[in-house]
Amino acid sequence: MPRTRRRPGLRTLLTALLAGVTPLLAALLLAAPSAHAAALTEVTGFGANPSNLRMYVYRPDSAPARPAVLVAVHYCTGSGPAFHSGTEFASLADRYGFLVVYPSATRSGGCFDVSSPQALKRGGGSDPVGIMSMVTYAQQHYGADPSRVFVTGASSGAMMTNVLLGDYPDVFKAGAAFMGVPFGCFATTDGSEWNSACAGGTVIRTPQQWGDLARGAYPGYTGPRPRMQVWHGTEDPTLRYPNFGEEIKQWTDVLGVSQTPALTDHPQSTWTRTRYGGTGTQAPVEAVSVQGAGHTLPTSGMAARAISFFGLDSTTTPPPTDPATTPPAGACRVAYTTSAWNTGLTASITVTNTGAAPIDGWALAFTLPAGQTITSGWNATFSPANGAVTARNVSYNATLAPGASTTLGFQANHTGNTGSPASFTLNGAACQVG
């Protein structure tokens, strides 16, 4: 494959990122793991690879027959081997037995494509397609568990983490982005790899606008959405700190949870951690602000927090699932009925919390059949009026105790199709229907 032509704006990209590379590398080297019995292996011929990425795999000796897989994506000027040797993910893989895939960018500057229209669309081409080929290869050749696929990255790799969760929400269970920007923030149409407005923290949107960008990467998808953990230093000179807040807006909207933290604490003196949609280690969204830190993450101990957020900090391997006997994911049930006439209909939706824990704030996502448009609703707010719709609680029905139900509904116009949505998700988790 010919060498990638240098695109406009690349000099700006390298100048800005090199300013953060020295402290970043220093921090990564301080966190470098000790020698491993297993070795990093390069894999070639792993499948569709339109942007000529390289693939490296670390399979620890402790890996079970059906390991989880973590995709770990490097920063600009970096490489897969550098991210392997300079971060703690490999030593954590030794401890907990998961597989690590390290993509490696080969274009000038060593950055990942998080800006082109191809990269921001499921199956559109460029780097995300190559990374997906790596995931598929890991499943086919290393026995990786397709129900436990995770992604993390730093800087350019953090931006790619956001992109992959938008493009492939059905593949990734969760992501952890160190010093990233929201999905779509770096988008360009002139061939440039660098978006100065986004990098400078001046691209500000509403939660729904950010959420719509992420959802737009895979139109019509209504299944479960991956959880997200974001990290950022308050003094980041390269990808400015406002991007941290914009990421929180995006992923709380995508996952349908409140933007008001359910928990705020300080795991270390300079860290402020907020959790959204839950208070536990695996809340739908977790955000960690690091006071005084620049473009230097992750530093020692942060990778372990990401692994805990993913739920990989256990040496117990879940048994393989049998789709024929395993109930749908989530702890919710939806009953949906309609009453239709020549050009209109009303729909009644009853949502039941079938879990053991209360739900405090909810968002029910579903896709209306083509031609149906909501004109009014009750006991929830509905947005948008057609297509992929999210119904959010109102003040008096925000809390659902275990076993409790709430009923909501809407009136809609139709053009002949009076059918029902095929599936529903509550706060990102698939519900049983019926």
Steps between C-alpha positions, in 0.01 A plus 500: 500500500646846414599734775210718617523854364545767765168679534440869574530581867734210587783735600262664747407155629859394560602829659212488745533135586877497534461760772322235702700197390802544728306515829264229374786263420662575832180415681450184297855383565451548871201269468682242287435141606767251590611228260237249390532133427270548200609709202339762278426346159435676170214358292484556124220423257233552765227616259366818341750776575438804276747730681790254534498469879725248673368261763679382814358254753598426857361170624612444859582154625209539743243541220215248513357325196239776457669826603358849498673731253620855560586719201767749620554792259814714505555878487634702202869431426459169686460140394341179619828367646567833676155500658553138604834566670412842641168432670372265768241317287731204427586444866130519583434246224755271669311534826147459367543294184352720230637541146635839385493613137722799416420666165788699351451792261743522208411838348735797539470634855375171641148628571173315455229623265223640718399781265407369154141422399611140440625459856184643654264246343455134579678302229594823324867419462832627636639404843182380674451230236856375550458495877176307467686244287745460787216434744350240268840337455546482878166326532570253221866418577536562876151395612423852632156538655283719271288606799804650679672740260631830638704794370727758657748757372697817567476827303450393137417155640245654737337674207491164320341348810213748465475425128489122543225521763294706257570289191472157665275520809403136447864385520652689794374450853671812640778750431750710698633817335807676643518859370248468217225697329138408427402287202480727195676797660808462280294459181638672191402499133813654343732203545670649806574275796498787748205701630631803689160608630438162660854466633468847652181408683280748314257249344206510738173318434194389692491147639244395241705648214804302616286193555349527153850512348595173671168334420526615139804277443271196503151618400213289624696317768292458817699240692706545816759779502851466645586664830761775496778619732676830419816653649650847450758730656382850582815655348512298177660733239435273201141381529354765727306421815153611375500183288464304823163659575384456142582126515290473817210674325523262205517169680241581768263586216590189299447280806186686603611594852487823696780753460484557875758276667365215707831500691795737536818402686880535502685166464826700514560853620521646148221287350134592490289204391136530400267213412181532300201268490632295793738512794687172455833417338329423170266799476381585147733803486800578720716810470827579677643853496868523598588836653815660358576217253602577144505274195656218701235234566480218590741512790566220749186342644259642243500195273393286795201731554403451136528123532277513810245712310497234228448227760817318391666503843405140571666172414161327476393446140124516436364184338417518127149624435243301308271737305226236507482494880636839609238771558551844344742737673372756746254498787188643341184394320291700254136447404397698190148530360352721227159615388498622139264674261536613137788749540577491872561282802557506873762286672509392863834388647538335840856475632577266789820489704573127526833551676592491867611865522291817463529706181546871567447680172428312177504530124319252276638476146324345201460551125159585360395323179541709185225756448407542866546847655417586860272802541453494879591290802429449868692387809832546312678733261556358152782608269532504204147455362591215264774251423721411800296643789590537867229536764632656821335503841322801643548610860223289655597162347880521500546228763400139440534267799574131433184348352340841443351614169416827332278560198561764237369557153465716194280587205649481151419544135578215260511441126368145508745313724341459845753246628694501826872556568703181482700557820549733795792599722474656845805704600696319230401144596272286283156423645282194473191574293157364585 
